[in-house]
Amino acid sequence: MGCTQAEILRLLELIEDEVFTKARDLEDAWKRYTLVKEHIRQMSLDELRSELGLA
C-alpha cells in the first residue's frame, strides 16, 4: 500500500517547515534537507504516518 495524496502533501509541508522556513541561507537549507531526507528514509511507512499525524 502506497502513500495517499494527503500524506504526500503533509510530508511536503513538513519538509517546507523544517527546511525552508528555518534555514538562514542556502547552505543551511541544504544541510537541513539532507537531515530530513535521511530521517524519512530510516522510517517505516507506519512511523512516517504517525509522525505526520495521519495514523
C-alpha positions as CSV (number, residue, x, y, z in Angstrom):
1,M,0.0,0.0,0.0
2,G,1.4,3.3,-1.0
3,C,1.0,6.9,0.2
4,T,-2.1,8.9,-0.3
5,Q,-2.1,12.4,-1.8
6,A,-2.9,13.8,1.6
7,E,0.1,12.0,3.1
8,I,2.4,13.3,0.4
9,L,1.2,16.9,0.8
10,R,1.6,16.7,4.5
11,L,5.1,15.4,4.1
12,L,5.9,18.3,1.7
13,E,4.5,20.7,4.3
14,L,6.8,19.1,7.0
15,I,9.8,19.5,4.7
16,E,8.9,23.1,4.0
17,D,8.5,23.9,7.6
18,E,11.7,22.2,8.7
19,V,13.9,23.3,5.8
20,F,12.8,26.4,4.1
21,T,11.3,28.4,6.9
22,K,14.1,27.7,9.4
23,A,17.1,28.0,7.1
24,R,19.3,31.0,7.4
25,D,20.8,30.6,3.9
26,L,21.1,28.2,1.1
27,E,23.9,26.1,2.7
28,D,21.8,25.8,5.9
29,A,18.8,24.8,3.8
30,W,20.8,22.1,2.1
31,K,22.0,20.7,5.4
32,R,18.5,20.7,6.9
33,Y,17.1,19.0,3.8
34,T,19.8,16.3,3.9
35,L,19.0,15.6,7.5
36,V,15.2,15.4,6.9
37,K,15.7,13.2,3.9
38,E,17.8,10.8,5.8
39,H,15.4,10.8,8.7
40,I,12.5,9.9,6.4
41,R,14.5,7.1,4.7
42,Q,15.0,5.4,8.0
43,M,11.3,5.4,9.0
44,S,8.8,2.8,8.1
45,L,5.6,3.9,6.4
46,D,3.6,3.5,9.6
47,E,6.2,5.6,11.6
48,L,6.0,8.3,8.9
49,R,2.2,8.3,9.0
50,S,2.3,8.6,12.8
51,E,4.8,11.5,12.7
52,L,2.7,13.3,10.1
53,G,-0.3,12.9,12.4
54,L,-2.1,10.8,9.7
55,A,-2.2,7.4,11.6
